[in-house]
Amino acid sequence: MSEESGKSLERWLGFVSKRLREVRTQAKLTQKDLQEKTGIPQGHISKLETGQHSPTALTPESISMALGLKPSYFDPST
């Protein structure tokens, strides 16, 4: 992986993790609550929120659907 690709991935992870934390807290949900709505394990949500794990394309989609958002909410290019 090139240095630029690594930086791009890091920026994307930062964007997704920040958005996920924001939307979850604005909805007044705990990570456990979000687990119950999405089926995504709480530990996985925690790693996503701290940028320790890169989500698959389905993860933001599942979270978006559970919270009534468009999947593009997690897309930094929009």
mmJSON file of the N, C-alpha and C atoms, coordinates in Angstrom:
{"data_MODEL":{"atom_site":{
"group_PDB":["ATOM","ATOM","ATOM","ATOM","ATOM","ATOM","ATOM","ATOM","ATOM","ATOM","ATOM","ATOM","ATOM","ATOM","ATOM","ATOM","ATOM","ATOM","ATOM","ATOM","ATOM","ATOM","ATOM","ATOM","ATOM","ATOM","ATOM","ATOM","ATOM","ATOM","ATOM","ATOM","ATOM","ATOM","ATOM","ATOM","ATOM","ATOM","ATOM","ATOM","ATOM","ATOM","ATOM","ATOM","ATOM","ATOM","ATOM","ATOM","ATOM","ATOM","ATOM","ATOM","ATOM","ATOM","ATOM","ATOM","ATOM","ATOM","ATOM","ATOM","ATOM","ATOM","ATOM","ATOM","ATOM","ATOM","ATOM","ATOM","ATOM","ATOM","ATOM","ATOM","ATOM","ATOM","ATOM","ATOM","ATOM","ATOM","ATOM","ATOM","ATOM","ATOM","ATOM","ATOM","ATOM","ATOM","ATOM","ATOM","ATOM","ATOM","ATOM","ATOM","ATOM","ATOM","ATOM","ATOM","ATOM","ATOM","ATOM","ATOM","ATOM","ATOM","ATOM","ATOM","ATOM","ATOM","ATOM","ATOM","ATOM","ATOM","ATOM","ATOM","ATOM","ATOM","ATOM","ATOM","ATOM","ATOM","ATOM","ATOM","ATOM","ATOM","ATOM","ATOM","ATOM","ATOM","ATOM","ATOM","ATOM","ATOM","ATOM","ATOM","ATOM","ATOM","ATOM","ATOM","ATOM","ATOM","ATOM","ATOM","ATOM","ATOM","ATOM","ATOM","ATOM","ATOM","ATOM","ATOM","ATOM","ATOM","ATOM","ATOM","ATOM","ATOM","ATOM","ATOM","ATOM","ATOM","ATOM","ATOM","ATOM","ATOM","ATOM","ATOM","ATOM","ATOM","ATOM","ATOM","ATOM","ATOM","ATOM","ATOM","ATOM","ATOM","ATOM","ATOM","ATOM","ATOM","ATOM","ATOM","ATOM","ATOM","ATOM","ATOM","ATOM","ATOM","ATOM","ATOM","ATOM","ATOM","ATOM","ATOM","ATOM","ATOM","ATOM","ATOM","ATOM","ATOM","ATOM","ATOM","ATOM","ATOM","ATOM","ATOM","ATOM","ATOM","ATOM","ATOM","ATOM","ATOM","ATOM","ATOM","ATOM","ATOM","ATOM","ATOM","ATOM","ATOM","ATOM","ATOM","ATOM","ATOM","ATOM","ATOM","ATOM","ATOM","ATOM","ATOM","ATOM","ATOM","ATOM","ATOM","ATOM","ATOM"],
"id":[1,2,3,4,5,6,7,8,9,10,11,12,13,14,15,16,17,18,19,20,21,22,23,24,25,26,27,28,29,30,31,32,33,34,35,36,37,38,39,40,41,42,43,44,45,46,47,48,49,50,51,52,53,54,55,56,57,58,59,60,61,62,63,64,65,66,67,68,69,70,71,72,73,74,75,76,77,78,79,80,81,82,83,84,85,86,87,88,89,90,91,92,93,94,95,96,97,98,99,100,101,102,103,104,105,106,107,108,109,110,111,112,113,114,115,116,117,118,119,120,121,122,123,124,125,126,127,128,129,130,131,132,133,134,135,136,137,138,139,140,141,142,143,144,145,146,147,148,149,150,151,152,153,154,155,156,157,158,159,160,161,162,163,164,165,166,167,168,169,170,171,172,173,174,175,176,177,178,179,180,181,182,183,184,185,186,187,188,189,190,191,192,193,194,195,196,197,198,199,200,201,202,203,204,205,206,207,208,209,210,211,212,213,214,215,216,217,218,219,220,221,222,223,224,225,226,227,228,229,230,231,232,233,234],
"type_symbol":["N","C","C","N","C","C","N","C","C","N","C","C","N","C","C","N","C","C","N","C","C","N","C","C","N","C","C","N","C","C","N","C","C","N","C","C","N","C","C","N","C","C","N","C","C","N","C","C","N","C","C","N","C","C","N","C","C","N","C","C","N","C","C","N","C","C","N","C","C","N","C","C","N","C","C","N","C","C","N","C","C","N","C","C","N","C","C","N","C","C","N","C","C","N","C","C","N","C","C","N","C","C","N","C","C","N","C","C","N","C","C","N","C","C","N","C","C","N","C","C","N","C","C","N","C","C","N","C","C","N","C","C","N","C","C","N","C","C","N","C","C","N","C","C","N","C","C","N","C","C","N","C","C","N","C","C","N","C","C","N","C","C","N","C","C","N","C","C","N","C","C","N","C","C","N","C","C","N","C","C","N","C","C","N","C","C","N","C","C","N","C","C","N","C","C","N","C","C","N","C","C","N","C","C","N","C","C","N","C","C","N","C","C","N","C","C","N","C","C","N","C","C","N","C","C","N","C","C","N","C","C","N","C","C"],
"label_atom_id":["N","CA","C","N","CA","C","N","CA","C","N","CA","C","N","CA","C","N","CA","C","N","CA","C","N","CA","C","N","CA","C","N","CA","C","N","CA","C","N","CA","C","N","CA","C","N","CA","C","N","CA","C","N","CA","C","N","CA","C","N","CA","C","N","CA","C","N","CA","C","N","CA","C","N","CA","C","N","CA","C","N","CA","C","N","CA","C","N","CA","C","N","CA","C","N","CA","C","N","CA","C","N","CA","C","N","CA","C","N","CA","C","N","CA","C","N","CA","C","N","CA","C","N","CA","C","N","CA","C","N","CA","C","N","CA","C","N","CA","C","N","CA","C","N","CA","C","N","CA","C","N","CA","C","N","CA","C","N","CA","C","N","CA","C","N","CA","C","N","CA","C","N","CA","C","N","CA","C","N","CA","C","N","CA","C","N","CA","C","N","CA","C","N","CA","C","N","CA","C","N","CA","C","N","CA","C","N","CA","C","N","CA","C","N","CA","C","N","CA","C","N","CA","C","N","CA","C","N","CA","C","N","CA","C","N","CA","C","N","CA","C","N","CA","C","N","CA","C","N","CA","C","N","CA","C","N","CA","C","N","CA","C","N","CA","C","N","CA","C","N","CA","C"],
"label_alt_id":[null,null,null,null,null,null,null,null,null,null,null,null,null,null,null,null,null,null,null,null,null,null,null,null,null,null,null,null,null,null,null,null,null,null,null,null,null,null,null,null,null,null,null,null,null,null,null,null,null,null,null,null,null,null,null,null,null,null,null,null,null,null,null,null,null,null,null,null,null,null,null,null,null,null,null,null,null,null,null,null,null,null,null,null,null,null,null,null,null,null,null,null,null,null,null,null,null,null,null,null,null,null,null,null,null,null,null,null,null,null,null,null,null,null,null,null,null,null,null,null,null,null,null,null,null,null,null,null,null,null,null,null,null,null,null,null,null,null,null,null,null,null,null,null,null,null,null,null,null,null,null,null,null,null,null,null,null,null,null,null,null,null,null,null,null,null,null,null,null,null,null,null,null,null,null,null,null,null,null,null,null,null,null,null,null,null,null,null,null,null,null,null,null,null,null,null,null,null,null,null,null,null,null,null,null,null,null,null,null,null,null,null,null,null,null,null,null,null,null,null,null,null,null,null,null,null,null,null,null,null,null,null,null,null],
"label_comp_id":["MET","MET","MET","SER","SER","SER","GLU","GLU","GLU","GLU","GLU","GLU","SER","SER","SER","GLY","GLY","GLY","LYS","LYS","LYS","SER","SER","SER","LEU","LEU","LEU","GLU","GLU","GLU","ARG","ARG","ARG","TRP","TRP","TRP","LEU","LEU","LEU","GLY","GLY","GLY","PHE","PHE","PHE","VAL","VAL","VAL","SER","SER","SER","LYS","LYS","LYS","ARG","ARG","ARG","LEU","LEU","LEU","ARG","ARG","ARG","GLU","GLU","GLU","VAL","VAL","VAL","ARG","ARG","ARG","THR","THR","THR","GLN","GLN","GLN","ALA","ALA","ALA","LYS","LYS","LYS","LEU","LEU","LEU","THR","THR","THR","GLN","GLN","GLN","LYS","LYS","LYS","ASP","ASP","ASP","LEU","LEU","LEU","GLN","GLN","GLN","GLU","GLU","GLU","LYS","LYS","LYS","THR","THR","THR","GLY","GLY","GLY","ILE","ILE","ILE","PRO","PRO","PRO","GLN","GLN","GLN","GLY","GLY","GLY","HIS","HIS","HIS","ILE","ILE","ILE","SER","SER","SER","LYS","LYS","LYS","LEU","LEU","LEU","GLU","GLU","GLU","THR","THR","THR","GLY","GLY","GLY","GLN","GLN","GLN","HIS","HIS","HIS","SER","SER","SER","PRO","PRO","PRO","THR","THR","THR","ALA","ALA","ALA","LEU","LEU","LEU","THR","THR","THR","PRO","PRO","PRO","GLU","GLU","GLU","SER","SER","SER","ILE","ILE","ILE","SER","SER","SER","MET","MET","MET","ALA","ALA","ALA","LEU","LEU","LEU","GLY","GLY","GLY","LEU","LEU","LEU","LYS","LYS","LYS","PRO","PRO","PRO","SER","SER","SER","TYR","TYR","TYR","PHE","PHE","PHE","ASP","ASP","ASP","PRO","PRO","PRO","SER","SER","SER","THR","THR","THR"],
"label_asym_id":["A","A","A","A","A","A","A","A","A","A","A","A","A","A","A","A","A","A","A","A","A","A","A","A","A","A","A","A","A","A","A","A","A","A","A","A","A","A","A","A","A","A","A","A","A","A","A","A","A","A","A","A","A","A","A","A","A","A","A","A","A","A","A","A","A","A","A","A","A","A","A","A","A","A","A","A","A","A","A","A","A","A","A","A","A","A","A","A","A","A","A","A","A","A","A","A","A","A","A","A","A","A","A","A","A","A","A","A","A","A","A","A","A","A","A","A","A","A","A","A","A","A","A","A","A","A","A","A","A","A","A","A","A","A","A","A","A","A","A","A","A","A","A","A","A","A","A","A","A","A","A","A","A","A","A","A","A","A","A","A","A","A","A","A","A","A","A","A","A","A","A","A","A","A","A","A","A","A","A","A","A","A","A","A","A","A","A","A","A","A","A","A","A","A","A","A","A","A","A","A","A","A","A","A","A","A","A","A","A","A","A","A","A","A","A","A","A","A","A","A","A","A","A","A","A","A","A","A","A","A","A","A","A","A"],
"label_entity_id":["1","1","1","1","1","1","1","1","1","1","1","1","1","1","1","1","1","1","1","1","1","1","1","1","1","1","1","1","1","1","1","1","1","1","1","1","1","1","1","1","1","1","1","1","1","1","1","1","1","1","1","1","1","1","1","1","1","1","1","1","1","1","1","1","1","1","1","1","1","1","1","1","1","1","1","1","1","1","1","1","1","1","1","1","1","1","1","1","1","1","1","1","1","1","1","1","1","1","1","1","1","1","1","1","1","1","1","1","1","1","1","1","1","1","1","1","1","1","1","1","1","1","1","1","1","1","1","1","1","1","1","1","1","1","1","1","1","1","1","1","1","1","1","1","1","1","1","1","1","1","1","1","1","1","1","1","1","1","1","1","1","1","1","1","1","1","1","1","1","1","1","1","1","1","1","1","1","1","1","1","1","1","1","1","1","1","1","1","1","1","1","1","1","1","1","1","1","1","1","1","1","1","1","1","1","1","1","1","1","1","1","1","1","1","1","1","1","1","1","1","1","1","1","1","1","1","1","1","1","1","1","1","1","1"],
"label_seq_id":[1,1,1,2,2,2,3,3,3,4,4,4,5,5,5,6,6,6,7,7,7,8,8,8,9,9,9,10,10,10,11,11,11,12,12,12,13,13,13,14,14,14,15,15,15,16,16,16,17,17,17,18,18,18,19,19,19,20,20,20,21,21,21,22,22,22,23,23,23,24,24,24,25,25,25,26,26,26,27,27,27,28,28,28,29,29,29,30,30,30,31,31,31,32,32,32,33,33,33,34,34,34,35,35,35,36,36,36,37,37,37,38,38,38,39,39,39,40,40,40,41,41,41,42,42,42,43,43,43,44,44,44,45,45,45,46,46,46,47,47,47,48,48,48,49,49,49,50,50,50,51,51,51,52,52,52,53,53,53,54,54,54,55,55,55,56,56,56,57,57,57,58,58,58,59,59,59,60,60,60,61,61,61,62,62,62,63,63,63,64,64,64,65,65,65,66,66,66,67,67,67,68,68,68,69,69,69,70,70,70,71,71,71,72,72,72,73,73,73,74,74,74,75,75,75,76,76,76,77,77,77,78,78,78],
"pdbx_PDB_ins_code":[null,null,null,null,null,null,null,null,null,null,null,null,null,null,null,null,null,null,null,null,null,null,null,null,null,null,null,null,null,null,null,null,null,null,null,null,null,null,null,null,null,null,null,null,null,null,null,null,null,null,null,null,null,null,null,null,null,null,null,null,null,null,null,null,null,null,null,null,null,null,null,null,null,null,null,null,null,null,null,null,null,null,null,null,null,null,null,null,null,null,null,null,null,null,null,null,null,null,null,null,null,null,null,null,null,null,null,null,null,null,null,null,null,null,null,null,null,null,null,null,null,null,null,null,null,null,null,null,null,null,null,null,null,null,null,null,null,null,null,null,null,null,null,null,null,null,null,null,null,null,null,null,null,null,null,null,null,null,null,null,null,null,null,null,null,null,null,null,null,null,null,null,null,null,null,null,null,null,null,null,null,null,null,null,null,null,null,null,null,null,null,null,null,null,null,null,null,null,null,null,null,null,null,null,null,null,null,null,null,null,null,null,null,null,null,null,null,null,null,null,null,null,null,null,null,null,null,null,null,null,null,null,null,null],
"Cartn_x":[0.86,0.0,0.898,0.603,1.399,1.111,2.01,1.834,0.564,0.279,-0.941,-2.193,-2.159,-3.301,-3.523,-2.442,-2.542,-3.147,-2.733,-3.279,-4.751,-5.111,-6.497,-7.377,-6.908,-7.647,-7.783,-6.725,-6.758,-7.779,-7.825,-8.813,-10.235,-10.435,-11.764,-12.186,-11.286,-11.603,-11.952,-11.196,-11.474,-12.849,-13.194,-14.504,-15.629,-15.52,-16.569,-16.696,-15.579,-15.648,-16.26,-15.898,-16.464,-17.972,-18.368,-19.791,-20.6,-20.045,-20.739,-20.952,-19.901,-20.029,-21.061,-20.987,-21.908,-23.365,-23.639,-25.031,-25.565,-24.712,-25.156,-25.463,-24.59,-24.819,-25.978,-26.136,-27.272,-28.594,-28.578,-29.781,-29.967,-29.042,-29.078,-29.082,-28.204,-28.072,-26.72,-26.692,-25.428,-24.94,-23.714,-23.225,-24.048,-24.456,-25.292,-26.653,-27.236,-28.491,-28.322,-27.216,-26.969,-26.766,-26.134,-25.979,-27.339,-28.258,-29.588,-30.345,-30.119,-30.807,-30.198,-28.89,-28.199,-27.747,-27.579,-27.016,-25.497,-24.891,-23.43,-22.957,-22.032,-21.586,-21.059,-21.336,-20.931,-19.414,-18.638,-17.187,-16.747,-17.449,-17.162,-17.513,-18.635,-19.034,-17.98,-17.5,-16.463,-15.212,-14.78,-13.59,-13.826,-15.036,-15.354,-15.283,-15.832,-15.864,-14.48,-13.55,-12.202,-11.233,-11.754,-10.918,-9.983,-10.248,-9.403,-9.809,-10.931,-11.418,-12.028,-11.764,-12.324,-13.631,-14.725,-15.998,-16.086,-16.867,-17.196,-18.264,-18.611,-19.64,-20.996,-21.243,-22.532,-22.698,-21.604,-21.71,-22.347,-21.834,-22.498,-23.931,-24.163,-25.516,-26.466,-26.031,-26.849,-27.133,-26.116,-26.278,-27.203,-27.016,-27.873,-29.333,-29.597,-30.975,-31.58,-30.811,-31.315,-31.639,-30.934,-31.114,-31.89,-32.389,-33.19,-32.4,-31.155,-30.287,-30.034,-29.583,-29.139,-27.731,-27.418,-26.053,-24.961,-25.296,-24.307,-23.865,-24.577,-24.176,-22.759,-22.347,-21.022,-20.032,-20.382,-19.518,-18.916,-17.605,-16.988,-16.975,-17.248,-17.224,-18.522,-19.546,-20.82,-20.983],
"Cartn_y":[-1.179,0.0,1.232,2.172,3.386,4.269,5.21,6.137,6.955,7.388,8.173,7.333,6.07,5.185,5.001,4.861,4.708,5.937,7.117,8.365,8.516,8.123,8.202,7.277,6.071,5.126,5.67,6.249,6.811,7.947,8.809,9.905,9.348,8.326,7.716,7.083,6.341,5.723,6.786,7.88,8.968,9.572,9.757,10.317,9.396,8.111,7.155,7.021,6.923,6.748,7.971,9.155,10.383,10.449,10.173,10.208,9.197,8.008,6.967,7.389,7.88,8.353,9.462,10.428,11.567,11.123,10.304,9.909,9.05,8.204,7.36,8.206,9.141,9.96,10.932,11.455,12.346,11.595,10.317,9.494,9.015,9.428,9.04,7.519,6.876,5.429,5.054,4.0,3.421,2.502,2.059,1.088,-0.191,-0.555,-1.744,-1.564,-0.35,-0.066,-0.224,0.308,0.219,-1.236,-2.01,-3.442,-4.096,-3.764,-4.357,-3.941,-2.715,-2.229,-2.789,-3.056,-3.432,-4.888,-5.5,-6.845,-6.842,-5.661,-5.548,-5.612,-6.504,-6.635,-5.318,-5.096,-3.864,-3.654,-4.703,-4.579,-4.102,-4.526,-4.109,-2.625,-2.221,-0.807,0.056,-0.394,0.337,0.504,-0.567,-0.499,0.403,0.402,1.286,2.75,3.033,4.412,4.952,4.082,4.527,4.386,3.969,3.843,2.652,1.696,0.511,-0.585,-0.388,-1.391,-0.697,-1.233,-0.698,-1.42,-0.685,-1.342,-1.859,-2.904,-3.342,-2.388,-2.503,-1.63,-1.851,-3.049,-3.355,-2.723,-2.483,-1.951,-0.565,0.424,1.735,1.659,0.758,0.591,0.085,-0.897,-1.432,-0.364,0.395,1.448,2.537,2.917,3.939,3.525,2.308,1.817,1.788,1.355,1.256,2.626,3.66,4.994,5.931,5.393,6.197,7.215,6.88,7.77,7.173,8.009,7.516,6.953,5.862,5.306,6.326,7.289,8.302,9.167,9.097,9.841,9.466,8.241,7.771,7.841,8.518,8.634,10.038,10.156,11.483,12.21,11.499,12.15,12.846,12.702,13.343,14.649],
"Cartn_z":[0.0,0.0,0.0,-0.875,-0.947,0.259,0.487,1.615,1.447,0.217,-0.04,0.197,-0.226,0.019,1.508,2.252,3.695,4.351,3.898,4.439,4.076,2.863,2.423,3.264,3.51,4.339,5.763,6.279,7.629,7.731,6.723,6.716,6.656,5.816,5.689,7.006,7.648,8.934,9.975,9.978,10.909,10.671,9.411,9.055,9.517,9.185,9.532,11.043,11.743,13.196,13.873,13.414,13.99,13.731,12.498,12.146,12.957,13.119,13.861,15.316,15.95,17.336,17.437,16.507,16.533,16.396,15.411,15.161,16.302,16.852,17.961,19.199,19.525,20.715,20.507,19.297,19.017,19.144,18.826,18.953,20.398,21.277,22.698,22.871,22.081,22.143,22.726,23.489,23.915,22.798,22.911,21.937,22.021,23.201,23.386,22.691,22.819,22.124,20.612,20.097,18.657,18.245,19.097,18.824,18.647,19.535,19.47,18.204,17.741,16.541,15.255,15.272,14.039,13.983,15.141,15.17,15.108,15.085,15.068,16.523,16.851,18.232,18.815,20.093,20.765,20.666,20.818,20.721,19.347,18.325,16.953,16.786,17.339,17.283,17.968,19.107,19.829,18.971,18.332,17.47,16.268,15.735,14.61,15.06,16.236,16.735,17.076,17.393,17.729,16.556,15.408,14.218,14.26,15.136,15.243,14.268,13.607,12.659,11.458,10.294,9.059,8.74,8.579,8.303,6.875,6.706,5.353,4.831,3.585,3.008,3.673,4.171,4.788,6.173,6.875,8.232,8.256,7.511,7.506,6.993,6.046,5.514,6.607,7.375,8.471,9.518,9.864,10.869,10.342,9.096,8.483,8.508,8.091,8.047,9.45,10.437,11.807,12.397,11.93,12.479,11.553,10.448,9.538,8.735,8.415,7.64,6.263,5.347,4.047,4.214,3.541,3.642,3.273,2.451,2.056,3.235,4.357,5.557,5.975,5.697,6.064,4.91,3.832,2.663,2.628,2.85,2.888,1.546,0.455,-0.858,-1.201,-0.33,-0.634,0.119],
"occupancy":[1.0,1.0,1.0,1.0,1.0,1.0,1.0,1.0,1.0,1.0,1.0,1.0,1.0,1.0,1.0,1.0,1.0,1.0,1.0,1.0,1.0,1.0,1.0,1.0,1.0,1.0,1.0,1.0,1.0,1.0,1.0,1.0,1.0,1.0,1.0,1.0,1.0,1.0,1.0,1.0,1.0,1.0,1.0,1.0,1.0,1.0,1.0,1.0,1.0,1.0,1.0,1.0,1.0,1.0,1.0,1.0,1.0,1.0,1.0,1.0,1.0,1.0,1.0,1.0,1.0,1.0,1.0,1.0,1.0,1.0,1.0,1.0,1.0,1.0,1.0,1.0,1.0,1.0,1.0,1.0,1.0,1.0,1.0,1.0,1.0,1.0,1.0,1.0,1.0,1.0,1.0,1.0,1.0,1.0,1.0,1.0,1.0,1.0,1.0,1.0,1.0,1.0,1.0,1.0,1.0,1.0,1.0,1.0,1.0,1.0,1.0,1.0,1.0,1.0,1.0,1.0,1.0,1.0,1.0,1.0,1.0,1.0,1.0,1.0,1.0,1.0,1.0,1.0,1.0,1.0,1.0,1.0,1.0,1.0,1.0,1.0,1.0,1.0,1.0,1.0,1.0,1.0,1.0,1.0,1.0,1.0,1.0,1.0,1.0,1.0,1.0,1.0,1.0,1.0,1.0,1.0,1.0,1.0,1.0,1.0,1.0,1.0,1.0,1.0,1.0,1.0,1.0,1.0,1.0,1.0,1.0,1.0,1.0,1.0,1.0,1.0,1.0,1.0,1.0,1.0,1.0,1.0,1.0,1.0,1.0,1.0,1.0,1.0,1.0,1.0,1.0,1.0,1.0,1.0,1.0,1.0,1.0,1.0,1.0,1.0,1.0,1.0,1.0,1.0,1.0,1.0,1.0,1.0,1.0,1.0,1.0,1.0,1.0,1.0,1.0,1.0,1.0,1.0,1.0,1.0,1.0,1.0,1.0,1.0,1.0,1.0,1.0,1.0,1.0,1.0,1.0,1.0,1.0,1.0],
"B_iso_or_equiv":[0.0,0.0,0.0,0.0,0.0,0.0,0.0,0.0,0.0,0.0,0.0,0.0,0.0,0.0,0.0,0.0,0.0,0.0,0.0,0.0,0.0,0.0,0.0,0.0,0.0,0.0,0.0,0.0,0.0,0.0,0.0,0.0,0.0,0.0,0.0,0.0,0.0,0.0,0.0,0.0,0.0,0.0,0.0,0.0,0.0,0.0,0.0,0.0,0.0,0.0,0.0,0.0,0.0,0.0,0.0,0.0,0.0,0.0,0.0,0.0,0.0,0.0,0.0,0.0,0.0,0.0,0.0,0.0,0.0,0.0,0.0,0.0,0.0,0.0,0.0,0.0,0.0,0.0,0.0,0.0,0.0,0.0,0.0,0.0,0.0,0.0,0.0,0.0,0.0,0.0,0.0,0.0,0.0,0.0,0.0,0.0,0.0,0.0,0.0,0.0,0.0,0.0,0.0,0.0,0.0,0.0,0.0,0.0,0.0,0.0,0.0,0.0,0.0,0.0,0.0,0.0,0.0,0.0,0.0,0.0,0.0,0.0,0.0,0.0,0.0,0.0,0.0,0.0,0.0,0.0,0.0,0.0,0.0,0.0,0.0,0.0,0.0,0.0,0.0,0.0,0.0,0.0,0.0,0.0,0.0,0.0,0.0,0.0,0.0,0.0,0.0,0.0,0.0,0.0,0.0,0.0,0.0,0.0,0.0,0.0,0.0,0.0,0.0,0.0,0.0,0.0,0.0,0.0,0.0,0.0,0.0,0.0,0.0,0.0,0.0,0.0,0.0,0.0,0.0,0.0,0.0,0.0,0.0,0.0,0.0,0.0,0.0,0.0,0.0,0.0,0.0,0.0,0.0,0.0,0.0,0.0,0.0,0.0,0.0,0.0,0.0,0.0,0.0,0.0,0.0,0.0,0.0,0.0,0.0,0.0,0.0,0.0,0.0,0.0,0.0,0.0,0.0,0.0,0.0,0.0,0.0,0.0,0.0,0.0,0.0,0.0,0.0,0.0,0.0,0.0,0.0,0.0,0.0,0.0],
"pdbx_formal_charge":[null,null,null,null,null,null,null,null,null,null,null,null,null,null,null,null,null,null,null,null,null,null,null,null,null,null,null,null,null,null,null,null,null,null,null,null,null,null,null,null,null,null,null,null,null,null,null,null,null,null,null,null,null,null,null,null,null,null,null,null,null,null,null,null,null,null,null,null,null,null,null,null,null,null,null,null,null,null,null,null,null,null,null,null,null,null,null,null,null,null,null,null,null,null,null,null,null,null,null,null,null,null,null,null,null,null,null,null,null,null,null,null,null,null,null,null,null,null,null,null,null,null,null,null,null,null,null,null,null,null,null,null,null,null,null,null,null,null,null,null,null,null,null,null,null,null,null,null,null,null,null,null,null,null,null,null,null,null,null,null,null,null,null,null,null,null,null,null,null,null,null,null,null,null,null,null,null,null,null,null,null,null,null,null,null,null,null,null,null,null,null,null,null,null,null,null,null,null,null,null,null,null,null,null,null,null,null,null,null,null,null,null,null,null,null,null,null,null,null,null,null,null,null,null,null,null,null,null,null,null,null,null,null,null],
"auth_seq_id":[1,1,1,2,2,2,3,3,3,4,4,4,5,5,5,6,6,6,7,7,7,8,8,8,9,9,9,10,10,10,11,11,11,12,12,12,13,13,13,14,14,14,15,15,15,16,16,16,17,17,17,18,18,18,19,19,19,20,20,20,21,21,21,22,22,22,23,23,23,24,24,24,25,25,25,26,26,26,27,27,27,28,28,28,29,29,29,30,30,30,31,31,31,32,32,32,33,33,33,34,34,34,35,35,35,36,36,36,37,37,37,38,38,38,39,39,39,40,40,40,41,41,41,42,42,42,43,43,43,44,44,44,45,45,45,46,46,46,47,47,47,48,48,48,49,49,49,50,50,50,51,51,51,52,52,52,53,53,53,54,54,54,55,55,55,56,56,56,57,57,57,58,58,58,59,59,59,60,60,60,61,61,61,62,62,62,63,63,63,64,64,64,65,65,65,66,66,66,67,67,67,68,68,68,69,69,69,70,70,70,71,71,71,72,72,72,73,73,73,74,74,74,75,75,75,76,76,76,77,77,77,78,78,78],
"auth_comp_id":["MET","MET","MET","SER","SER","SER","GLU","GLU","GLU","GLU","GLU","GLU","SER","SER","SER","GLY","GLY","GLY","LYS","LYS","LYS","SER","SER","SER","LEU","LEU","LEU","GLU","GLU","GLU","ARG","ARG","ARG","TRP","TRP","TRP","LEU","LEU","LEU","GLY","GLY","GLY","PHE","PHE","PHE","VAL","VAL","VAL","SER","SER","SER","LYS","LYS","LYS","ARG","ARG","ARG","LEU","LEU","LEU","ARG","ARG","ARG","GLU","GLU","GLU","VAL","VAL","VAL","ARG","ARG","ARG","THR","THR","THR","GLN","GLN","GLN","ALA","ALA","ALA","LYS","LYS","LYS","LEU","LEU","LEU","THR","THR","THR","GLN","GLN","GLN","LYS","LYS","LYS","ASP","ASP","ASP","LEU","LEU","LEU","GLN","GLN","GLN","GLU","GLU","GLU","LYS","LYS","LYS","THR","THR","THR","GLY","GLY","GLY","ILE","ILE","ILE","PRO","PRO","PRO","GLN","GLN","GLN","GLY","GLY","GLY","HIS","HIS","HIS","ILE","ILE","ILE","SER","SER","SER","LYS","LYS","LYS","LEU","LEU","LEU","GLU","GLU","GLU","THR","THR","THR","GLY","GLY","GLY","GLN","GLN","GLN","HIS","HIS","HIS","SER","SER","SER","PRO","PRO","PRO","THR","THR","THR","ALA","ALA","ALA","LEU","LEU","LEU","THR","THR","THR","PRO","PRO","PRO","GLU","GLU","GLU","SER","SER","SER","ILE","ILE","ILE","SER","SER","SER","MET","MET","MET","ALA","ALA","ALA","LEU","LEU","LEU","GLY","GLY","GLY","LEU","LEU","LEU","LYS","LYS","LYS","PRO","PRO","PRO","SER","SER","SER","TYR","TYR","TYR","PHE","PHE","PHE","ASP","ASP","ASP","PRO","PRO","PRO","SER","SER","SER","THR","THR","THR"],
"auth_asym_id":["A","A","A","A","A","A","A","A","A","A","A","A","A","A","A","A","A","A","A","A","A","A","A","A","A","A","A","A","A","A","A","A","A","A","A","A","A","A","A","A","A","A","A","A","A","A","A","A","A","A","A","A","A","A","A","A","A","A","A","A","A","A","A","A","A","A","A","A","A","A","A","A","A","A","A","A","A","A","A","A","A","A","A","A","A","A","A","A","A","A","A","A","A","A","A","A","A","A","A","A","A","A","A","A","A","A","A","A","A","A","A","A","A","A","A","A","A","A","A","A","A","A","A","A","A","A","A","A","A","A","A","A","A","A","A","A","A","A","A","A","A","A","A","A","A","A","A","A","A","A","A","A","A","A","A","A","A","A","A","A","A","A","A","A","A","A","A","A","A","A","A","A","A","A","A","A","A","A","A","A","A","A","A","A","A","A","A","A","A","A","A","A","A","A","A","A","A","A","A","A","A","A","A","A","A","A","A","A","A","A","A","A","A","A","A","A","A","A","A","A","A","A","A","A","A","A","A","A","A","A","A","A","A","A"],
"auth_atom_id":["N","CA","C","N","CA","C","N","CA","C","N","CA","C","N","CA","C","N","CA","C","N","CA","C","N","CA","C","N","CA","C","N","CA","C","N","CA","C","N","CA","C","N","CA","C","N","CA","C","N","CA","C","N","CA","C","N","CA","C","N","CA","C","N","CA","C","N","CA","C","N","CA","C","N","CA","C","N","CA","C","N","CA","C","N","CA","C","N","CA","C","N","CA","C","N","CA","C","N","CA","C","N","CA","C","N","CA","C","N","CA","C","N","CA","C","N","CA","C","N","CA","C","N","CA","C","N","CA","C","N","CA","C","N","CA","C","N","CA","C","N","CA","C","N","CA","C","N","CA","C","N","CA","C","N","CA","C","N","CA","C","N","CA","C","N","CA","C","N","CA","C","N","CA","C","N","CA","C","N","CA","C","N","CA","C","N","CA","C","N","CA","C","N","CA","C","N","CA","C","N","CA","C","N","CA","C","N","CA","C","N","CA","C","N","CA","C","N","CA","C","N","CA","C","N","CA","C","N","CA","C","N","CA","C","N","CA","C","N","CA","C","N","CA","C","N","CA","C","N","CA","C","N","CA","C","N","CA","C","N","CA","C","N","CA","C","N","CA","C","N","CA","C"],
"pdbx_PDB_model_num":[1,1,1,1,1,1,1,1,1,1,1,1,1,1,1,1,1,1,1,1,1,1,1,1,1,1,1,1,1,1,1,1,1,1,1,1,1,1,1,1,1,1,1,1,1,1,1,1,1,1,1,1,1,1,1,1,1,1,1,1,1,1,1,1,1,1,1,1,1,1,1,1,1,1,1,1,1,1,1,1,1,1,1,1,1,1,1,1,1,1,1,1,1,1,1,1,1,1,1,1,1,1,1,1,1,1,1,1,1,1,1,1,1,1,1,1,1,1,1,1,1,1,1,1,1,1,1,1,1,1,1,1,1,1,1,1,1,1,1,1,1,1,1,1,1,1,1,1,1,1,1,1,1,1,1,1,1,1,1,1,1,1,1,1,1,1,1,1,1,1,1,1,1,1,1,1,1,1,1,1,1,1,1,1,1,1,1,1,1,1,1,1,1,1,1,1,1,1,1,1,1,1,1,1,1,1,1,1,1,1,1,1,1,1,1,1,1,1,1,1,1,1,1,1,1,1,1,1,1,1,1,1,1,1]
}}}
